Amino acid sequence: MEEVDLKKYPFNHRLRHHTAPNLYFSIQELKYQPENYPLPLDSVNWEQIYSNKNPPDMLDIGCGRGIFLLNTALNNSEKNILGIEIRKGLTDWISEIVKGENIGNCAVLWYSVTNGIKFIQDESIESAFYLFPDPWYKRRHVKRRAFDLDFLNEVHRVLKPNGRLYLATDVEEINEYHKSTLQKFQKLKFNIIIDNSEWKLLSTNKENFCSANKIPIYRIIATK
C-alpha cells in the first residue's frame, strides 16, 4: 500500500477542533455573510483540477487532516477523489501536499456542505465517505451537524445506482443518530458493519487513534 510521508509537510498552524460557528450553517440561514465564509458553488471546471480532466469518482466529506483522502488517491490512481473540508488551514495544507507529491487524481475544496453540492453531477459518484464527523454533543449545537435529510438528498442525487455512502464514528450516540436519520430518509438501504473485512477502506487519522486506544468504532454502509 502506498502512503504519503506527512513528515515532509509539517503542519505549522494551530489546529482548532471547531472553526467559526457560522460556517456550519447554510448561507441562507445567516443574517450576513462573514468574510471567512466559503462561497457556495454551482459548478466546478474539473479539467483544471484533475490531471485526467474528469470529474470526481469519490467524495470525502469532512476530510480533516486528509490521510484517508491522500492515501486513497495514491492507491486508486484510476479514480479521482475530492475532499471537502470546512477548516481552511487544513485545505491549504492538503493542497500543498497534493501539489508537492504530484497526486493528479486528488483535490480538496474549502467548502460548507450545508450549501449543497450542486457542483457534483447527478449519478456521478461511486463512493461517498462521511467518516468520524464532529459529534456536536450539546443539545443547542445539534443543529450544526451536517448529516440530515437535506444532506442525504444531495448524497442520493450524486451517487450512481448501487453507489455507496460509508459512515463511521466512535460515538455511539452519533451512530444511533445516523441510523435513525437513514430510516427517516428511506431512499438508501443500509447495513451495520460488524466484520471489518466488509469495510475494505484505508484508515483515517481518527480511526488509527481509536485502534491504538481500543476505542470501539461504529460503521454503516448505505447503498443507493
C-alpha positions, 0 to 999 in steps of 0.5 A: 500500500502506498502512503504519503510521508506527512513528515515532509509537510509539517503542519505549522498552524494551530489546529482548532477542533471547531472553526467559526460557528457560522460556517456550519450553517447554510448561507441562507440561514445567516443574517450576513455573510462573514468574510471567512465564509466559503462561497457556495458553488454551482459548478466546478471546471474539473479539467483544471483540477484533475490531471485526467480532466474528469470529474470526481469518482469519490467524495470525502466529506469532512476530510480533516487532516486528509490521510484517508483522502491522500492515501486513497488517491495514491492507491486508486490512481484510476479514480479521482477523489475530492475532499471537502473540508470546512477548516481552511488551514487544513485545505491549504495544507492538503493542497500543498501536499497534493501539489508537492507529491504530484497526486493528479487524481486528488483535490480538496475544496474549502467548502460548507456542505450545508450549501449543497453540492450542486457542483457534483453531477447527478449519478456521478459518484461511486463512493461517498465517505462521511467518516468520524464527523464532529459529534456536536454533543450539546443539545443547542449545537445539534443543529450544526451537524451536517448529516440530515435529510437535506444532506442525504438528498444531495448524497442520493442525487450524486451517487450512481445506482448501487453507489455507496455512502460509508459512515463511521464514528466512535460515538455511539450516540452519533451512530444511533443518530445516523441510523435513525436519520437513514430510516427517516430518509428511506431512499438508501438501504443500509447495513451495520458493519460488524466484520471489518473485512466488509469495510475494505477502506484505508484508515483515517487519522481518527480511526488509527487513534481509536485502534491504538486506544481500543476505542470501539468504532461504529460503521454503516454502509448505505447503498443507493 
